[in-house]
Amino acid sequence: VVIGSISELEKLSGKTGIDDIHRDKIDDITIPDPRGGDYPPLKRTTEVFDCWFESGSMPYGQLHYPFENKEQFEAKFPADFIAEGLDQTRGWFYTLMVISTALFDKPAFKNLIVNGLVLAADRKKMSKRLKNYPDPTNIINSYGADALRLYLINSPVVRAKEFAFQEKGVKGVVKDVFLPWYHAMRFFIENARRYETTNNKSFTIDFDVRTKTTNMMDLWILARLEWLVSFVRQEMKAYHLYTVIPELVRFIDNLTNKYVRFNRDRMKAMNGDTQEALFALQTMYVVLMKLCRLMAPFTPFLVEYMYQKLKSGLSKEDQEDSVHFLMIPDPMSDDSSNAQSADYAVDAMVTIVDLGRAIRNNGISVPLKTPVRRAIVVHPDKKFLDAPKALQGYIKDQINTKQLELTDDLKKYAVYQVSPDRRALGKRMGKKMSAVYKALVGLNMEQIQKFQADGSISVEDEKVSIDEVDLKLCVNPAIKSQEMVGSTNGEVVVLLDLKMDDELLIEGRARDVVQAVQSLRKAAKLNPEDPVSVYYKAEESKEEKYKLDDVIAKSKAIFVSRLRTDVVPLDKMPKNASKIKESTSELGKSKLTIVLVKK
């Protein structure tokens, strides 16, 4: 006999007032055997039904099904998703499946999210006795709940794997994701205010900016954004949390380390083009606002702070009290093909810039602030050389070069270094390996290019596949000199022509003056939009070829572009001028005094 309720137990046993069905309260209750008095009374079986079966009955028990709420149960069963730890494979997951299969011949859930086990840093089980894990309260107080959450949901745990928790990982989320993202937002706000002050008009939001801007980096980041919106919607609908978070974090990296990095001067309208500054700022606003909505489920506190800072740009009708009142955005269009082509161009540009900056940061004779006359980019593939042509302005600005030459003339500027795969060839060649290796390393440029085109080559009567060697494009040693320096990543070569002339050296010295003024502005704690007048006094060294007075007199365009004001001799400063801050610093072998004055 299986008892289904207290009332049934009371009816069959004849005992009333039963209100506790724990073992010690019901073990003495007996039921007359339904086969008749010739049989002894029935007693409760000694076994206890596994309590996980109670948990597995949750979908029915919580609604008291089938005794009531039949329609409500049928509308919600099976559940859209359930989530639990891997250790419940033989517990809750198992009993849910057994019971629902027995009752309805189908699972109790449509989607199952299984998390792995979070271990201590030493990969042992977290233990209160061993105290081998940091206090969660201290982690949250130090780094915030959002950092802890993002660290965990961007880990192997969401793929049902074990994960060794390390506090430095949470700190890394703050350092590598949150701070760059926050600084990007703050940079946007500063320059939106600068735009309003400089142009004496309000900064206007345009969510349709991608149909108006022609700047490739604007179009790239907006295309990446629309792809990301589509991807997040698609993957979250499939409950693929483990694919979503890496792409969101990658997008934040693209925004901060590529878009903002390369467009800082543009957003400041350094070249005087306020329309381009407006397009860049409008692009930033669209990206930041949509990113807040995409990240809201994962970093709810940080995006709420950002939304409150950003929402003033919206009309009153479009503003919500909280970002969490907004839905995940819908994609505006399928920009996947545009995103891929723009990705290739931007990646090519970043590769070129990084190689060029590596040369400039490697102790060469020409400092970064002094422009070089020419940069040469060497690559065998015309697709690579054509890709960044629309981004040449960024490359020239970042490397600080007057001219950019893109060429596939490998014979003039590059050589290939051949590195045969010893292990793969050794198994096949045996004793001939040494001779084959020597022949491969000794191939000339024409032979290597034919090898690439054909996919194989015969040396020492042996056929070698292109897959059995590693080809690295290197700077041609014949052109290396003090005036021509190069760098390579094995696939592309970047060369800088370091030959100097008066124009380049004067501009470099003028940029040193700009740096001195900007450092003083920072020391004075001025906001970017605060207007000032700049006065100077130079103590010239006889050993300097380019005198500061001459340099400053010839560089008015640079100062107006970068400082939004000319640099004027100190003796022309009005007697009643209101000084903000003054400093004297060494520029080369001369001394320069800078005075900032309220406008």
N, C-alpha and C positions, 0 to 999 in steps of 0.2 A: 504494500500500500504506500503510495506517495501522497503526502499531505500538501495541499496547495495553499492553506490559509489557517489562521488561528481558529476561525469559526468552524472550519471543517474538522480540526483537531478536537475542539470541544464537543462537536456533534458525535464524532466516532468514539471518543473516550468516555463521554458522559461527564467530564470534569469542566466546570465553568470558572470564569474569572481569570483565565490565563492571560497575563499581560507581559510575560518575559519568556522568550523562547531560547535562551542560552541553555547549554547542556545541563548545568547543575539544577536548572529549574524544571526541566521536562524529562530527565532520564527515568524518573519513577512513574511516568504516565504510561499506561498500557491501553491497548485497544482489543476488544473481543475479536477473535479470529472469525472472519466472515464465513468460514467453512462450517462453523457450528461449535457447540460446547465441548465436543470430544477433543478439540485442539487447544493447546495452551494459548494464552493471550499474546498478542504481538507487542514487542518492545522495539525501542529505537535501535537502529543498527549502531554498532560501536564506531564505525568509520565516520570521519567528518568530511563533507564535500569540500574540495579545494576552494578556498575563499576567492581565488581568481575567477571562478565561475560567476561569483556575484558581480565582480568588475566587468566580466564579459557580458553580463546581462544589462549593463548600463543603458543601452539604447531603449530598452523596453521598460526597465525598472523605473527610470527617471520620469516616465509618463504614465506609469501604472498600466501599461498595455499588457494584455488585451482587454482589461476590465473597464477602461475608460480611455478617452483621448485617441480613439482609433484614427480619426481623420488627420489629426495633428501628427501622429506618429507616421502614417503612411506618406504624408507630405514631406517629411524630413528624412526618411529612411530609403536608401543608405546615406550616411553622412557624407558631405562633400570631401572632408579630409579629417584624419586624425593624426596626432603626433605624439611620439613617446620615444624613450631611449632604446638602444639596441638590446639592453638586458631584459627587455620585456618580450623578446621573441617567443619564449616558452611560457610567458605569463599572459598579460592582457591581450597581445596580438593573437595568441593561439586560441584563447577561450572565446574572444570575439568571433573569430572565424568559425570555430566548431559550432557554436550556438546558432549563429546566423545561417550557416550552411544547413544545419539540422532543421531549422524552422522555415527558412525561405529559399534554400538552395542558391544563395548568393552571399558575397561578402557584406559586412556591415558598413563598409566605407568605399568611397570611389577613389580616394587618393590617400597614400600613406607616407608620412614624413618621419623618417627614423634618424635620430641624432646619435652619434657615437658617444663614447665616454670621455669626459674631460679628466685628464690625469694631472698629477703634480709635475713640476719641471723635470724631476728625475725619472719620469715615466712610471712612477709607482702610483697606486691608488691614493687619492687624497684622504688624509687621515687626521681627525681631530687630535688623536693621541700623539702622532708624530709631528703635528703642526708643520706639515711640508707644503703649505700653500699660503699665499698672502690673504689677509683679512679682506673679504669682499667690500666691506664698508669703506676701508681705507682706499681700495682701488677706485671706488666710485667717487669718494671725496677728492682724490688726487687727480683723476683723469676724466671723470664724468661717466654717467651711465651709457651715453651714446657711444663713447669710445670702447667700453667693455662689450657692448652689444655688437658693434661692427666687427670687432676683433674676433668674436666667437662665430658670427654668422658668415665670416669670410675665411673660415678655417675648415680643415677636413671633418670636423664634427658634423657639419650639415650633410656630409656624404656617408654618414654612419661609420666613420672611422675614428680611431683613438687620436687624442690630441693632447700634447703636453703643454699645459698652460704656463705662460711666462709673462711676468709683469711688464717686461721691456717690450713685449708685443703690443700691449695696450698703449704704452707710451709712444710706440712707433706710429700707431693710428693717429694720435694727436699731432705728432710732429710731421708725418708724411702726407696726411690726408686733411685733417681738420684745419690746421694752421694755414697751409697754402690756400685752401678753399676760403677761409675767413678773410685772409689778406687780399684775395682776389675781389671779394665783395667790398671790402673797405676801400680798395684802390678804385673800384668803380664809383663808389659814392663820392670820394674825394674829387675825382675828375668830372663827374656830373656837376658837382658844385662849381668846379673851376670853369666848366663850359658856360654855366649860367652867369658867373661873375664877369668872365672875359667878353661874352657876347651880349650881356645885358638882356637876356631873355630866358624863359623857362626851358629846361630840358624836357623834350617830349618823347613819350614811349611810342614805338611803332612795332607791333607784333608781326607786321608784314615786311620787315626790313629786308628779308632775303630776296624780295622781288625788286629791290631798289639798289642795293649795294652791288658793286662789281668786284669788290676786293675778294681775292681767292680765299684768304684765311677766314673772312666772315662767312663765306659760302661753305667752307670746309667745316667749321665748328657747328654751324646751323644744320648742315646735312648729317653730321655725326649725331647731333642732338635728336633729330627726327628718327634716325635709325635706332637710337637708344630707346626712345619712347616706344617704338614698335616692338623692339626686342624685349623690354621689360614687361609690356602687356602680354606678349606671347608666352614668355617663360613663366611669369607669375600665374597665368591662367593654367599652365601645366604643372604648377607647384615646383618649379625648378629653381629654388632659392640659390642653389650652389652655382648656377650660371649667371644669375642676375648681379650679385654683389661685385664679383670681379670686374664686370663691364662698367658698372657705376663708378667704381674706384678708378678704373682706367680712364674714364671720361674726365673725372676731376683732374687727373694728372695731365691729360691733353689740354684742358682748359688753363691750368695754372702754369705748367712748364712749357707749353707751346704757344697757345693763343695770347695769354696775357704777357708772357715773356717777350714775344716778338711785336706786340702792339702797344707797348707802354708809351713810347713817344708819340704814336699816332693818336692815342686817346688823349694825350696832353696837347695835341695840335702843335707839336714842336716845329713843324714846317709851315705853320700858318694856315693849313687847310682845315677849317672848322667843319666843313661838310663831311670830310672823311672821319674826323673826330666824332661827329654825331653818329655816323653809321656804326663805328666801332663801339660806342657807348650803348647804342640801341641794341646791337648784337649781344653785348655783355648782359644787358638787362633781361632780354628774352631768355638767354641761357641760364642765368642765375635763378630766375623765377621758376622756370620749368624744372630745373634741377632740384629746387626746394620741394616741389610737389612730388617728384620721382623718389626723392630720398626720405620723404616724410615717414613712411612706415619703418624705416631702418635707423634714422637718427632724428627722432621726433623733437628733441629739445633744441638742438642746434638749428634745425631748419625753421623752427618756430621763431627763434631769435632773428634769423636772417629775414624771414618773411615780414616781421614787424618793421624791420629797417627798410625793406624794399617796397612795401605795399603803398607808400605815399605816392609812388609814381603812377599808380592806377587811379582811374576815376572812382568817385565815391560809390557808384553803383557796383563796380567790380571788386571792391575791397571786401574781404571777409574778416571777422574777428580773429580767426586762426587759420593757418595753412591746413590744418586737419579738417576744416570744413570744405576743402576743395577736393575734387576728384583727381585721380591720376590723369594727366593730359592725354588727349587723343593725338595720334600722329597726323601731321598736316598733309603729308604725301609720302609716297615710297621713294626715298632719296638714296636707296642702297647703291645704285650704280654711280651716282654723283659722289657719294661718300667714299667709295673705293678709289675712284680716280683722284679725288682731292687728297685722300690719305697718302697715296703714292707720291704725289707732288710735295706734300708737306714733309713726309718722311725723308725724301731726297734733300729737301732744303735743310732740315735739321741735321742730317748727316754731314752735309757740306759745311754748315756753320760750326758744328762741333769740331770737325777736323781743322778748320781755319782758326778757331779759338784756341785749340790745342797748340798750334804753332805759336800763336801770339802769347800764350801763357807759359811758354817753354824757355823763357830767358833769352829771347832773341834781342837783337840790338835796338829794335823799334818798339817802344811801349804801345799799349793798346789804344791810348788816346790819340796817338799820331797816326794818321791814315797812311796806307800804302797805295802805291800807284795802281797795282794790278793783282788780281787773284785769278788763278787758272784752275779749272776743275777738269779732271781727266777721267773718262770712263768709256769702256768699249761699246756701250749700248746707247743708241740715240734716244730711246724712250726715256732713259734716266736723265739725259742731258736736256731733253725738251720739257720734261715734267715741271721743273722749278722756274721756267722762264718768266711766268707771271709773278713769281715771288723774288725776282732778282733784287728789288729794292730792299727787302728784308735781309738778304744775304750780304749785300754791300754794306748795309748799316751795321749788322752784327759783327762782321769781320773788320769793318772800318777800312774799306777799300774804295778807290775811285772807279775802277773798272772791273768787270767780271767777264772772264773768257771761259766758255764751255766748249770742250774739244774732245774728239775721240782719236786724236793723234797720239797713239800709244808709243810709236817708235821714237818720237821726239822727247816725250816727257816721262815715260814709264818703262818698266821691265817687269816680266813675270818671274816670280820665284816658285820653282817646282818642288813640292815636297811629296815624294812617293809614299804610299802606304806600305811600310815595311812588312807588317804582319800579313796583309792580304797578298802582296806580291811574293813574299817568302814562301808561303804555302804552295804557290803555283810554280814558282821559278826554281826553287831548290838552289843548286850550286850557281846558277846563272844570275841569281839575285843581285850580287855585287856589281856585275857588269851592266845589268839593266838599270840599276839605280843610278850609276854613274852617267849612263847615256841620257837618262831622263833629266837629271839635274843640269846637264850640259846643253840642253836644247836652246836654240836661239829664238828670237822673238817671232820670226816668220814660221818656224816649225811649231811653236806653241800655238799660234793663232790657227794654223791648219789643224792641229790636234784638237782644238776646241770646236772648230767647224765640223770636222769629220766624226768626232766622238771617240776616236781611237787612233793609235799610232803604232808602227812596228819599229822596234829597236832590238838589236842583237838577235834578230830572227824571232822575236817574241812580240805578240800583239798585246798592247796595254790599253785598257779602257780609260776614258776620262774620269770615271768614278774611282779609279785606283790611285789617283793623285790629287793633291790639294794645290790649287793655283792661287797665288797671292800676288795682287798687283802692287808694285812698289815704285818708289821714286827712282827715276833714272839717275844713277850716281854721276853720270857725265854732266848733268846740269846743276848738281848741288854746288853751292858756293855761299859766300857770305851774303850775296845779294839775291839768292834764290833758295828758299827753304821750303820743304814739303812735309806732308803727313799723309798717312794712308790707314785705312781699316782693312786692307786686303782686297777690296772691291772697287774703291774709288780713291783717286789721288787728288789732293789739294795742294797747290803751290802758291807761295806769296812772293811777289817781286819786291824786295826790300830796298831798291835803289831810291834814295831820297833826293828831294829838290827843295827849293825855298818855299814853294807853296805848301807842300806837305808839312814841313817842319814848323812853319808859322801857324798853320791850323792846329797842329798838335799842341803847341804852346798856348793857343787861345782856349783850347779845351781844358787845359790845366787851370786856366783862370776861371772858367765856368765851374769846374769842380770845386775850386776854393770858395766861390760864391755860394754854391749849393750846400757845401759843408757848413758855412756860416749860417745860412738860413735854417738848417737843421738844428744847429746849436742854439739858435734864437727861438726854437720851437714854433716857427711860423707854419701855417697851413699852406698847402700848395697854391691855393687861390689868393693868398694875401699879397697885394701889390707892394713893391718897395722900389726905391731908387738905389742905385749902386754907385759908390764913389771909390776911387783907388789912389794909392800913392806907391810908386815903385822906387826901390833902392837898387839901382842897376849895378851889376858886376861888369868890370871891363872885359872879363873873359867870355861873356855871353855874346854870341854872334847875333842873335835875334833879341833886340832890346824889347822889354815889356811895353814901353810907350808905343813903339812902332807896331808891335803885334796887336795891341788893343785898338789902335787907330785903324788898322786894316781889317779888323774882325767884327765890325758892327753887326753884320748880318747873322753871324753865329750867335752873338749875345742876344740879339732881339728874338731869334728863333728859340733859343734854349732857356733864356732868362726872362723873356718878355720885356726887356729893358736894355738900354745901352749901358756901358760901363764908362763913367765920366771921371775925369781928373778931380782929385780931392779939392784942389784950390777953387773949383767951380761950385762947390757945395754951398748953398745959402747959409748965412750966419744963424738964422733962426730954425735951421733944420732939426727935426726930432730924431735923434739917433736911436736905432734899435739895438745894434750890436756892432762891435769892431774887433778885428783880429789881424795879426800879422803872421805870415807863413813864408817858408822858403820855396821858391820855384826855381829849380835848378840851382844856380849859384847867386841868384838875385833874391831880394825880399819884396813881398807884395803885401801892402796893407789894404784891407777891404773894409768899407763902412757901409752898413745898411741903414737906410733912412726911410721913415714913413712917407708915403706919397700923399 
